[in-house]
């Protein structure tokens, strides 16, 4: 009985459904990140000081990271109680309309203070949906994976990050090259937000064609479903949620330093042309994409914890050379800097989903993995662009690198503490 769903989920269907959903979700998330730097400070905020407007815009960017744990708890509850499939569809339907609504929102000049308030509300909706999306996509892949290929299967949802970023950056680049600055600010930036509705329909179509995972069917057949998964995670699996969160902090911090912060600082303080910087960021995403499957292969061969330890040590070193590489004034060196940082990001990001899923039992896995991932988002990413900008302005760019190195040291300690747990739960 508990094996009935297996024939319905071919490998291609499983991996496509896990990949396309996160691609759509991250596309939605990243178009906001790009617009928060390039457009929103001018459109939705009244501050006369450009730096203040940028910081306020980045604060709304951070809001979604505080919504994500709520989404993880909400969707995780239903994912552990009612199944992965329906919950994944619901998560997609939460984030999609929020993104379209941002694209239709009038600016401060038309509706005043309501503009930033509604922007914050819709941003919250984006975060709520993504909080439930990621964990379900990872479980869809890993719970259908052979024992010796869990990291390989689990890296497919992770590939949605570089693909989504490339799609969003490509669209903004094309718009910026084909429109005047005034047209881009007035309406051009809205196009990818509104067009994301089409991508949501594609994602829904794919996800309605999948069936439940074998692991979930087993806990149903054995009557092992948790009554309150959220409570069980914190009461019965406290060590797993704490260490899982700390293990993931650097993953978030590195990514948003290398994308949102570098775009903001590079096009303002370092005076790189916006279009040129977007090009080298897109190039760096290719290295991000290459690092993900490489790390998955190594994680399946040598262990997820070992792969993450090596990647984290490399990130600690990278933090120490962050400022020298970013301040040369050479676009070529900056491209190397971004590509190196994003390759390291791929090495840590590839196995992280499988690692988090592996330290929780199936009965609370959706909730536990999602909460660890999203809580790390609060600690490691929500305020990263804001804090990095503040550090760079007040103390110099080198302190942004030190910030990254210290965070990586915390993650390294957590990985050492979780080594036995990851080996037991592999």
Buried (B, 14 or more C-beta within 10 A) or exposed (E): EBEEBBEEBEEEBBBBBBBBBBBBBBBBBBBBBBBBBBBBBBBBBEBEEEEEBBBBBBBBBBBBBBBBBBBBBBBBBBBBBBBBBBBBBBBBBBBBBBBBBBBEBEBBEEBEEEBBEBBBBBBBBBBBBBBBBBBBBBBBBBBBBEEEBBBBBBBBBBBBBBBBBBBBBBBBBBBBEEBEEEEBBBEBBBBBBBBBEEBBEEBBEBBEEBBBBBBBBBBBEEEEBBEEBBEBBBEBBEEBBBBBBBBBBBBBBBBBBBBBBBBBBBBBEBEBEBEBBBBBBBBBBBBBBBBBBBBBBBBBEEBBBBBBBBBBBBBBEBBEBBBEBBBEEEBEBBBBBBBBBBBBBBBBBBBBBBBBBBBBBBBBBBBBBBBBBBBBBBBBBBBBBBBBBBBBEEEEBBBBBBBBBBBBBBBBBBBEBBBEBBEEBB
